[in-house]
Amino acid sequence: WKQKLRISSRTDRRAVHRWIKGGFTGAAKLMKHGKTVTGSVPTMLDVIADRMGAIYNKYQGVDPSEMLDNFLLKYHVGIQDTFRECKLPFLTPHDFFDACQKKPACKASGLDQWRYKDLQQLPPKGWIPFHLVAVMAEATGQWPQVFRCVSVTCITKNDSPILDPDSMRAIGVSCVVYSLWSSVRFHHLSHWMNDVAPPGLLGGLPKRTTDLSEIQFSHTLHEHDGDESQKAVAIFIDRLKCFDLVIPQVAIGIAKSVGLPPLICRA
């Protein structure tokens, strides 16, 4: 900003008004738009919105409750065998204080505009109002409106000068208080998650890594290196927008059926 002000005030005084008002003054970016290329910022935003909308709204006409009922009916035996009661500790302001101190100070904040580096200056008692919001959400299922809005930043997956909407990664940034509540409760649920998750599910759970399976896989591939008649083939499958296509109502309903406490489901 300081550099732009110096340049603008010396060379083109009108430029400072353009970029402060949101005018596009940087190097031109181009994006694929069907069979053509566009450099129009509004058009580029529309292209991204259309691409992401097709993903986020894929199941717009589907009834999640019907899908959940069908799942529970089909797998009721496995669900009964998997069920584990989950006992959660009470949520405290100190939980939020501890979780906030562990976050990087420069971590992005959401639309509530609370910043980690500011919140990290609060004492444990300073978290009482935020704790109250989370307790109410667990009891009623209602968060403040701003907490239910997620800002989305699109990051390109490659260094191509031409942006491709199919190669954009949409990163959702939740409000800080919701993110901290999620971190705290994820920690509280860790023992239960390890109990209900099958042994073969290695990643994404506390104290479970994919290291062992990767070592075993690598050993299997290289076991026959000395025999040129045998060829090792590795196939890597990447699910397109896997987590974006998970339907929350269905996933949470299944988790509840194997013991996820109702207060977590509501929140």
Buried (B, 14 or more C-beta within 10 A) or exposed (E): EEEBEEEBEEEEEEBBEEBEEEEEEEEEBBBBBEEEEBEEBEEBEEBBBEBBEEEBEEBEEEEBEEBBEEBBEEBEEEBEEBEEEBEBEEBBBEBBBBBBEEBEEEEBBBBBEBBBEEBBEBEBEBBEEBBEBBBBBBEEEEBBEEBEEEEEEBEBEEEEEEBBBEEBEBEEBBBBBBBBBBBBBEBBBEEBBBBBBEEEEBEEEEEBEEEEEEEEEEEEEEEEEEEEEEEEEEEEEEEEBEEEEEBEBBEBBBBBBBBBBEBBBEB
